């Protein structure tokens, strides 16, 4: 990026710039000193109403014009050649040229025109206050000075000043903006959105999560991330966040880059891995002369320099002064620098070099964490260990559930050596006078805090508990340990944890999740009793109450809240394997795939699942909550593919940004992502051996991706867009997929070739279906026809073609009891066709249908249809009679999903209910509760709860065990869950 040389501009010093600005606008208001009373509730409205002029001056405010400033300041001044700044120790000798260079660059890149209003809020002990002053007074703008007494008592009142004075430019540290976010959300944000044109952030790391929040609240505000210190005139690099979206397409970052040097500043990286990684050294017009009464060291001695040191270069032709920042950075291919950490924030624990910022950034990704700070406790005479201080989003009173789940959650995110031994939950992190986290004060407050712990359970197996305690003692070298002692608090680390887990024969994640003997014993005991999963303790604390149904009796007994008890379906059905769900959807000993319209594929055979069932005792009220969401950079119209393998669950989905990703369902962690050639609108499928995921894109490609790492194994090119979900034919080792080019393709995924191609005179948007009972494949197209293929022998042959009378966009479904094909038409009709192509019955809805029908074994004899008229319909599979209709009042473009793995019991019902998830086009997710008992030929269907996620939805949801996965046009894929409202 080429930079303009600002030295060529006609400016000799700050005082001349101020004189030009002031004499040009002598009668204009330069400074407004805001009064204590301008928002005083005891003051009448008329007394505090602003004047009609701009900027607004309230009745009790004191204002000064530029001519008044000129009289008070003879010049600003010709003697102001150096500034001795005491904001740090030792004092910095700072030439005014550096401040002028910084001002001229800002005015050149982000000009002020004299009509803007700026806020002065930084303490005069810090360098940023000079740019707040100079930015306004050197450009004939107005500077608003708030009451510092008000700010001291309530820093959040800044949002009021932004509204009342229509502030156009704000300089702040990121932690202050994080504190202000709730006030933006609750206040009249519209006025701030309208007035605030530029937000300048500096002094701290700017996290991607905070940038996301700010851009959503302030979509029209430019955000600038600056890096620097007093020694470099405040700032020496900059990054315009308008470029961040494009960078994130190729770079995985947790923090916003600090960018490139401003003009007349030189920034170099010094170290073993230079020039792309190293410590930041700064030179040029921005650099201070040095510290008062401190010598400047030669650059050859760089390894012996203390932090915050000045040195001179080796170049004898030109002597340069460099400032050694103590900060480390890496350089991106775009030449932007990314802050990595500091020497003093890098520690060693058990021989592992650990950057504390990395741990803090990871903890902040947890859905219930608002902010975090991590320090090393290395008190004399004690074993060194990490401590994390957490500010939660859900309030201090609700931290118990977070404390139980956080350490286990971190196991999937960080190396074990980086997981904190102790977690403290605080209302807020202590800040220094500059607004940064005060780590020294944080450590001193430790003695006034207590960890969240509660052990009220008793283990019925005392031998098991004693065995665990002996393993703890052996690993930690201690003689005694209490039932409630935390392994990591009393000296445990990743090495001793590995020793303990080896001795007990358990997975290390269990110890990190259940870190006291009592908790671990309870978990292992549940494991013995048949709960083979590692439970999410958050769900145990807040989840629903469960009833276990005994097979041989009618008795029902209460289980602990949140544990799902298993129950096989029909007595005559005995699968070799069943999958078990806990609150975090953990599974064991099987592989299966679930996609829209209740399509289920098991590792052994493809069936419409009659499988493991969970029973939930439902209260009168329930709600839907967001569990996680993953940013996809553009609209997500594809439906998710949910796959269980290797004792875990993963979500595969693509978006309009060409991105296709694999997400860990329990945490929302992106396992891998790949950029395809075109946007992805269709759902994916997975091969029968679960080795590869298959997905199409708008460029006409059908991709075969390694399911573990996303590497492309094979690509087949069709003639046009692929919007249909591929269908995996396990018996013949084929993948069937339609295209916009009017062709149906059969791809042999073992030999990597196309073995069959059929033109059907219409685009294929929906997925085909196969009925293995008669070895037939059925597919439909937008020309309104349905076709049947015989798969009994090669070459495949067309058995019949039936004109349905209207275009077909949705996928087909099979009535496995009768062998009929169910098809939805754009004209609002639903049709059942037998194996010979004869139409058996036809149902009619009140609007167009663009999605496929939903058939599930748990709603016997029903097919559920969603229509654009805003209603959900159920028709009888045998005769097409309308069984029930429920109006949501909002158009629906996607298919419904019936949760086959969760049934409900309530006090006033002797039968179990089922949930149906429906997503409206406007972004409302609705759960319908249907009672399976038909009384007087009527079904009772009512709305259980709904959630508006503020984005259009054309993705069909997938729901399993009370958890919902769905894509949205807010650029996210969401995971949501239901919970009781007590």
N, C-alpha and C positions, 0 to 999 in steps of 0.2 A: 504494500500500500504506500503510494507516494504521499509525502507530507509537504506542505507549504513551509518554506523557511520564513519563520515569523520575524527574524531579525531584520528583514527588509522592510517591515512595516515602520511607519514614521512614529515611533514612540521611544522616548528616551528614558522616562522614569514614571513611577506611579503618581507622583505629585502633579506632573504635567497632564497626565490623563484625567485626573480628578478635576483639575482647573478647567480643562476643555469641557468636561461634562457639566460642571456646575454653572459656568458662564453661559452655556447654551440654553439652559432651562432654569433661570434664577428663581422664578416664582413657583416652580413645581415642587410638590411635597417630596422631600428626600427621605425622611424618617418619620415613622409613626411609632410612638411609645405607647403601647396598649395599656389601658388602665386595668386595675384589679376588678372594676365594676362592670365591664362591658358585657359580662354574662352573669352578673349577680342576680340571683332569683329575687332578691329583696328590692331590686331597682325596677322602676316602672318601665314598660316597653318604650314609651316616648322618650324617656331620659337616655336610653341607650341605643335608640335607632340611629343608624349611620346617616351621614350626609349623603346627598345625591351624587356627589362627585366620585370619581374613581382615582385612586383607591378609596374605599369607604373609611371615613374617620368618625368614630363614635364620640358621643358627647363628652365623655370623661377622658378621651385620649389626648395625648400631647403630640403635636406634629411640628416638624421643622422643614423649612424650604431649603433649596440649594443655596440661595443667597445668604441665609442665616448660617449655614455651614461654612460658607466662604469667609464670613466675618469672624467666626469663631476659630477657624483654622486658616492662618495666614498662608500656609502651604502645607502639604501633607508629607514630607516637606523636603526641601533640597538636602537636608541633613539625613534623610532616611535612606541611607545607603546600605546599612546592615541592620538586621533585627536579631537581637539575642533572645531566643525563645527558651523559656524555662519549663516548657511542658514535659520535658524528659530530663533525667539526670544522667550526664552533665548537660549544661546549657549549650545550645546550638547557635553558632554564628552563621546567620542566613543572609545572603545578599538579596537585595530587593529585586535584582534582575531575574532571579528564579520565580518570584511571585508574579512579576510582570509577564514573563514568558508563559506561565500557567494561565494567566488571565487572557492573554492575546490568543493562545490556542483555543481556549474555551469560546471566546467571542467569535473566532473564525469558524469553528465547527458547529457550535450551538449558540448562535448569536441572540443577544437581548436587544430589543429595539426601543427601549425607553418607556414602554407602556406596561411592562410587567411589574408584578409585586413579588418580593422575595421575603423569606422568613429568616430572622437571625435568632438562632437558638443554641449555638455551640458555645461552650465555655471559652473565655478568652485565654485560658491556659493551654488551648490546643490550636494547632495550625489551621484547622478547617474554618475557624471563625474569620480569618483574614479573607478567605475567598468568598464567604457569605457577604462580608462587608464590601469588598472590592467589586464583586460581581454586580452589585446593585449601584453603588455610588459612582463607578467609572462608566456606567452606561445610561445614566439619568433615570434609572428605575427607582422604585420606592421600596425601602427596607422597613419591614414591620418588626419591632422589638417587643416580644411578649413580656409579661410580668414574670421575672425569674422566680419570684416567690410562688406564683401559681404553678410554674413548671416543676419547681422543687417539691411542692405538695402533691402534684398530680401530673406526671409526665404525659399521661394519655390525653391531657387537654390540648395537645398539639393538634389533634384532629379538629377541635373547635376553631382554632386559629386558621387552619386551612380552609374551613368553610366560611368563617365570618369575614375574612379579608381576601378571599378568592386568590389564594397563593398560587403563583404560576410555576415556581421552581423551589424544590426542597432538597437540602443536603442532609443526609442522615446515615447512621450506621445500620447495618441489616438487623441487628438485634432489636433496635428501637422500632423498626418497621414491623418486625414480628409481633411486638407488643401492641402495636397500633392496629393490627389486622382485625381483631374483634370489634374495635370501635368503628372501623370502616364498614363492617358488615351490619352493625346495628344503627349507625347514624345515617344521615341523609347523604349517601355516597354520591348521589347524582351531581350535586354542586361541586364536589371535589373532582369527580371525573371530568366535569366540564372545564374547570379552571387549571388543574395541575397538568402542565405540559411536559415537564422534565423532572425526573426523580434521580438524583445523584447519590449513589451508595458507595461508601468507602469505609476504611478502617477495620473491616472484618471480612471473613469469608462470606460470600453470597451463595447460599445453597440453591440448588435447582428447585427444590420444593418451595422455597420462599418466592423465587422468581415466578413459578407457576401460579401461586396464590395472588401475587401482585398483578400479574398480567390479566388474570380473570377479573379482578376487582377494578383495575385501572387499564382497560384495553387500549385507550387512546393516549396513554402517557408513555413517553420514551423513558427507558430505564438505562442508566449509564453506570457501569461498575468500574471504579477507579482503584488504583493501588499506589501506595506511597507512604511517606512518613514525614515528620518535621524536617529530617535531614535532606530531603529531596523536594523541599518547597511544598510539601503536602501531597502531591501526586506526580507520578512519573510514567504510568501506563494507564490505558483506558480500554474499555470494551463496551461497544454499543450492543445491547441485548437484542436488537433487531436481527442480528446475525446469528443468534444462538440456535434458533430452530434448524437452520441449515447445517450447522456444525453438529448438532445432536443426531443428525441422520447418519453420520459416519463415526462419531465419537461417543463413547459411553462415559459420561461425566456425572459426578454428584455435586460439583460446584461450578459456578459460572466462571469462565476464564477472566483473568485480569488484563488480557488483551496485549496491545502493542505499545511501544513507547510514544509519548507525545513528542512533537517536533523539538529539536535541539536537546533531546535527552538520549543517552545511550544506555541500554540495558544489556548486560552480558551474563551468561551462565558460566560459572566456574566450578570445576570439579572433575572427577574421574570420568564421568559420563557426558561431559560437555562435548558439543554445544547444545545438545537437545535436553539435557537434564543437568541440574546443578544449583549452586547457590547464586542468588541474585546480587549483582554488583551494578551500581548506577553511577553514571558520569554525565557531564554536560552542564547546560545553563541552570538546571534545576538543583544541582548539588550544592550543599552548604560548604563553607570554607573549612569547617571542622568544629570540634568541641572547644569550648573556652578552656584555655590552659592545658590542652592535650596535644601531644605531638602526632604528626601524621606519619604512619609507618609505610615502608617501601613494600610494593606489591609482591616482591619475591618472598616476603615473610608471611604470605597469606594464611598458611596453615597454623601459624602461631598467633594470629590475630584474635582478640576477644570479639564477641558479638558487638554490633553497633560500632564499628571502627571505620576510620577514614584511612585511605592509603593512596599512594601516588603510583603511576604506571611506570613500566620499564622503558617506555619509548623516550629516548633522550631528545629527539627532535621536538616533541610536543609533550609537555608535562600535563598529565591529566590527574585529577583527583577523583577517586572512586569511593563510593560508600558501600561498605560490606553490610548487607541488610540482615544477615542471619536467616533469611527466608529462602526456601527451596522451591523450585518451579520446574515444570517440564514444558517443552515447546511442541505445539501441535503442527501438523502439516500446513495449516493456514498461517503459521508464524505467530499465532496467539499463544500467550503464556498462561499456564494453569498453575495456581498456587498449590503446592504439595504439602508443605508444613514448615515447622521451625525446628531449629536445634533443640530449643528448650521445651518443645512439645513432642519430642521423640525420646522415648525411654526404652530401657531394657528390662524385660521381665523373664526370668529363667533362661537368659541367654538369647531371647528373641527381641529384635529391634522392632519397636511398635510405635506407630504414629497415632497419637491420641485423637487427632482430628478425624482420622479414618473411622475410629470406633464411634465417635460422636455422630458423624454423618450417617453411619449405618443405623444407630439407635433412632435417629430422627425419622427414618423411613417407616418405623412401626406406626400403624394406623392410629394408636392412641397416645403417641408421644408428641408433645408440642415442642419441646426443646430438651437438650441434654448437654451435660458437661462431664468429662472424665478426667480423673487425676490419678497419679501414682502415690499410694501411701507407702512411704519408705521410712517410717519413724524408726529411730535408733532402737536396736534391740528386737525389732519385729521383722517378720518376713514381708518383703515387698509384695504388694498386690494392687490391683486396679479397683477403683471405686467409681461408680456412675451415679450422677445426680440427675433425676428425671423430673421434668415438668409435664404432667399429663394433660391431654385435651378434655378428659372426662371428669376432672375434678379430683381433689385430694381424697375425698371420701370414698372414691371408687377405685383406688389404686390396687386393692388387694388382688383383683383378678389379673391386672396387668403384671404385677410383681410375680405371680405364679407362672405366667406364660412367657415373659420376656426372655429369660435366659435360654429356654428351649428354642424360642424363635431365633435367637442370635446364633445358635449352633449351625443353622443352615446358611448363615450369612458370613460368618467370620471364622478364621482359624481359632482353635480352642484357646490358644494362649492369649488371644485378644478379648476374651469374654471376661467382663468384670466379675470380681468375687463378691462385691457388695453393691446393692442398689438402694439408694436413698431417694425418696419421693418428696419433692419440695413444691411450694406454691409458686416460687419464682427463683431464678438464679441471681445471685448478687452481682451487681454491675459496678464498675468503677465510675469515676466522674466523667470519663469519656464515653460511657455507654457500653463498654466491653465487659465480658465476663471476668469477674475478679476471682481468679483461681486460688490466690492465697487466702482470701477471706472465706472461700468455699471450704478449704481444708480446715480452717479454724472453727467453722461452724459444726464440724462433724460430731463433736461431743454433745451438741444440743439436739441432735436428730436421733431418730430410731428407725430401724428397718421395719418393714411391714411383715409381721409373722403371726401366724395363728395355727396352732396344732391342737385341735380338739378331738381328733379321731384316736381311737385305740385299736391297735393291731391284735386281732384274735390269735395270730400265730406268733407267740413270743420267741420261738426258736428262730424263725426267719429274721425277726428284728435283731436278735442277738448276733446272728451270722453277719448281717450287714454292719453292725457296730464293730465287730471284730475286724472286718475288712477295712473299715475306715481307720481304725486304730493302727493297723499294720501299715497302711499306706502313709499315714501322717506321723508315725512314730510317737504316738501318745498312748497312755495306759487306759484312759477313760474317755468316754464321749457320751453326751446326753442324747436322748431321742430326738430332740429338736435342734441340735447343733447343725449349722450349715457347713457342709464339707468345704466350701470355698472360703468362707469367712474365717475358719479356724486354721487356715494354712494350705488348703488344697489348691493344686494348679493342674494344668493339662497333663503333666507327667504323672503325678500321683493319681489323677482321675483315671488315666489309662491303666495303671496298676490295679486300682480298685475294681474297675469294670472287668478286667481280665480274670481277676480272682472270683468275682461273682458270676461271670459268664453272661454279662448283659451288654447291650449296646451303650456306647458312651453318651448318646443323646438322653438316655433315661436318667443318668446321674446329673446331667446338666439341667434337666427339666425337674427332677425330684431330688433335691440336693441335701435333704436331711434324712437320717435313718428311717424316721417315721413315714415321711412321704414316699420314699423309695419302697419301703415294705408294703405300704398300701397299694402302690402301683403294681408291684410284683405279685401280690396276692390276687388282685383283680385279673392279672395275666393268667394265674393258675386256674381261676374260676371260669376262664373262657373269654375274657376280654383281651384279645391278642394284640390290641393296638396300643400305641402310646397316646394317651388322652390329652387333649388340650385343656389345661386347667382353667382357662378363662371360661370355657363352656361349662365346666363342672361347677363353677361359681355362679353362673347366671342362667344356665340352660333350663329347659323344661323338665317337669317331673315325668318319669317314665313308669309305665306299668309292664310287668313281665307276665305274659300269658302262659299258664302251665298247660301242657299238651293234654294231660290225662284228667284234668278237673276243670271246673268253671271258676276256680278261685283266681283272684288277681291280687298281687302284692306290690306295695310301693318299693321302688328302687331309689337309690340316691339320685338327687336332681342332676340331670344332664347326661347320665349314662344311658345309651340306647341299648335296649335288650333285644336279642335276636329271636326270630320266630320264623320257621319255615312255612311256606305257603300250603298248598293242598297236601293232605297226608300221603297221597299216592306219589307225590313228586319228590324225588330224592336226588338232587344234583350231586356230582362228585365233589364239587367245591362250591362254597358260598362266599360272598364277599361281605365284610362287616364294616359298618360305618360308625365313627364316633363324631363328636362335634366338629372335628377338623377334617372329616372325610378321609381318614387313614384307612388303608385296606391291607389285606393279607392273603397270600396264597392263591391269587388268581389274576387273570388278565381279562379285561373287558373294555368295550368302547361304547359310548352313548352319544347320540347326536339327535338333532331336532326330530320332532314328530314321534318321539318314543321309539326310535330305532336303536336296538341294542345288539351288540355282537360280543359273544364270549370267545375266549381263546380256544375252546374245544369245538363249539358249534354255534351257528347263528340262529338265535331264537328270539321271539318276543318274550322277554324275560318273565318267568315266574320264579322269583328269587327271594333272597333274604328280605325280611320285612322288619322295620323298626316301628315301635309304637310309642306315641307321645300323648301324655295326658294334657289336654289343652284347656287353658283358662278361657275366660269369657272374651278377653281381648288379646290381640297379638299385633305385632308390628314387623316391618321389614327394615333391616339395617344394612348399611354398606360395610362389607368386611375388607375388601380391597378393590382397587381399580388400577389398571395398567394403561399408560398412555400409548396410543398407537399412531399418533401424529396426523391422523386423518380419520374420516368416517369409518365406522365399523358396521357394515351391513351384513357381513358373514355371520353365520351361526357357529357357536363353539363346538368343537369336538372334544369330549371329555374321555380320557383314556386312563385306565388303571393298569399299571405294570410295575414290577419290581417293588411291591409293597408301598407304592405311592400313587398319587393321582396327578395327572397333567392335563392342561388345557391347550389345545392347538387352535389358532385363529389368525386370520389375516385382515388387512384393512385397505382402504383406498390409497394409502401411502406406499403401496407395493410391499409393505412389510408383512412377513409371516413369522409368528413367534410361538415358542413353547413356554408355558407358564406353569410353575409349581402351584397346584390348586390350594394347598394349605396356607401358603404365605404370600402369593402374588409375585414371587421372585421369578424373573425371566431367565429360564435355563439357557435358551439360545434364541437367536433371531436371524433371519435371512432376508435379503432384499431381492424380490422377484422382478421380472421385467415389466409387469403390468399390475394394475390394482386388483385386489382380491375381493370378490363379492360372494363367492360360493363357499360352502362349508367344506371341510376336509374329510377324508376317510383314512382308515389305517388298514394295512394289509393283515391277512389272517395270522401271520406269525408275529405281528406287532413290531416288525423291523423298520418299516417305512411308512411315512405319511404321504398321502396323495392329495394334491390340490391344484386347481386350475386358476388362470388369471386372464385379464382382459386382452393380453397380447396373443391369446390362443394357445399358450403353452400349458401342458399338464405335467406337473413336477412330481417326481418321486424323491422324497427327502428322508435321510436317515433320521429316525424318530429320536435318537439319543443326542445328536449333535447338529442336525439341520443341514448336513452336507448333501448336496444334490447328487443322487445316484444316476438319475436318468431324466431326460426331458423329451416329451413328444409334442410336436407342433401341429395343432389343428389349423383350419383355415380361417378362424375368427374367434371372437370372444368365448371364453368358457365361464359360464355362470352356474352350471349345474354341479351339484355335489356328486363326486364319483361314487360308484357302487362297486364294492369289492365282492367278487365271485370266488369264494374260497375253494369250491369244488373243482373249478376249472383253471384256477390260478390266473384269473383275468380281472381287469378293472374296466368297467363299463362307464362311459361318460359321453354326454351330449355336448354339442357346440352350437354357437350362433350361426355356424356355416351350414346348418340343416342336417348335419350328419351325426350318427351315433357310432362311437368307436369302441372296439374291444381290444385292450392292450394286454399282452402277455407279460406279466411283471417278472417272470423268471428268465425269459429269453430276450427281454427288452425289444419287443417289436409289436406292431399292430397286426392282428390276425383277422380282423373283421371290420368292415365299414359299410354303413347303410344310410342312404339319403332318404329323408322323410318329408321333404318339401316344407319344412317349418323349423324354426329355431327350437332348441331343446333347453329349457330353463330348469326343469324339475329333474329330480333323480329317478332313475328307473327302479323297478322292484323285481325280485325273483321269487317265484313259488317253487320250491324244490320238490314239493309233492308231485307236481306234474311236469317239472323241469321246463318251466316257461318263464321268459322275461317279458315284462310289459313296460312300455314307455309312451310318453305323450309329447305333443309339440304345440307350438303357438298357432299352427294352422287348424287346430281343433280336432286332430285325429289321435286315436290311441292304437298302438300296434302291439301284436303279440309275436314273440319269436320262440321257436322250439330250440332248446339247448341240448337235445338228446344226442345229437351227432353233428359232426363237422362235415361240410359247412352248415352253419345255422340257417334255418329257413323261416320265412315269414308265414305265420299261420293265418292271420287275419288282420284287417285294418278297419277300424270303426270310426265313422265321423260322429263326433260328440256335439257338434253344432256351435261351438264357441271356443276361442283360444284357451289353452291350458298353460298356466305358468308354474303351478305348484308341483311338488313331488307326488308320486302315487303311494298308496298304502295297500296292504293286503289284509283281508279278513281271514285269519289263519284257521278259523273254525270251519268256514264254508268255502274258502278258496276264491272268494270274489275279490275284484280289484276296485278300490274306492278312488274316485277322481273328482277334483274340484274345478269348476269352470269359471272363467272371468265374468260370465253373465250372472253369477250368483247361484248357479245350480250345483248340486252334488249328485253324483251318479255312481251306482254300483253295477259293475259289469262282470258276467260270469266267464268261465274259462273259454267259452266258445264265442265271446264277443257280443253276447246278447245283453241288452240293458234290462236289469231286473227291477230297479226302482230309481226314482229321481226325486230329490228333495230340493226345496227352494228357500234361499235366504233373502234378506232385504237389500243386499248390495253386492258389489263385485267381490270376488275371492281371488287373491293373488298368492296364497300360501297353500301348503298341502294339508290333508286331513290328518287327524291324530287318533290312532287306534291303540288301545292299551288293554292288556289282559285284566287289569284291576277294575276297569269300568266295563264289565261284561255287556256285550250286545250294544255298545255305544261307539259312535264315531263323533269326535268333537271338531267343530269347524269355526273359524274366526272370519268375520266378514267386515268389509269396509263400512257397513252401516252402523258399526260400533257395537254389535252384539256377538255373543258366543252362543252357538247352537249345538245341540246334541240330537243325532238321528239314530234310530234303531238300525243295527246292521242287518237284521233279518228282513225288514220290510220297508225301511226308510221313513217310518213315522217320526214326527218331531216329538222328542221326549221332554226337552226343556230348552228354554232360551233365557239368557241373562244379558241385559243391556248395560254396557259400560259407558255409553254416551260419548264415545270417542272412536274414530276410525281405527281399524286394526289391519295391518298389512302382513303380519307374520303368523306362524302357527302357534297353537297352544302347546303346553307340555304338562303331562300328568305325572306327578311324583309317585312312582311305583314303589319307592323304598321308604315311605313314611306314611303311616296311618294314624288317625286321631281317635282318641276316646275322650268323651266328656261325661259329666255326671248325669246329664239328661238324655243320654242316648246309649242304647245297649249294643248298637252296631258301630263299626268303625267308619270314619269319613276319609275322604281323599282330597288332596289339594290339586288344583289346576292353575298353572301359571300362564297369564296372558299379558302381553305387552302391547300397549296402544301406540299408534304412530307418533303421538305427541310426546312420548317418553314416560308414560305412567305404567308402572308394573303393578299388576293386580293379582291377588291370590283369591281364587274362588274355592269355597268349601262345599263339597257335595256329599250328601248322606247316601250311602249305598242301598239303603232300604227304600224300596218304592212303595209308597202308601197311596192306595186308591189310584194307581197308575200315574202317580206324580212323584217326581224327585224334588227334594229340598236342596236348592242351590242358593247360597248367599255369599256376599263378599266378606272375606275375613280381614283383609288389610290391603293397603296400597302404598306405593312410594313413587314420587315424581323425581326422576333423576335429571330433569332439565335438558333433555336432548331427544331428538326424534329417534324412534326405534323401528328398524326394518329387519332386524336380526331376530330369528326365532330362539326363544330361551331353551336352556337345558336345566332341569331341576332334579337333584338327587339328594335324598335324605334331608330335605329342608334347606338345601343350598341352591342358589340360582346363579347361573352363568349366562351372560347376555352381552352382546355388543351394542354400541350406541353411537349416534352421530355427534356426540360430544367429544369424539375422538378417543374414547376409552372402552375397554372391555371391563365389565363389572362382575364382581362376585358379591352376592347378597345373601343374607340369612334371615330366618324368622325367629322371633323370640316372644315369649309371653309378656304381657303387660300386667303386672300385679296391681 
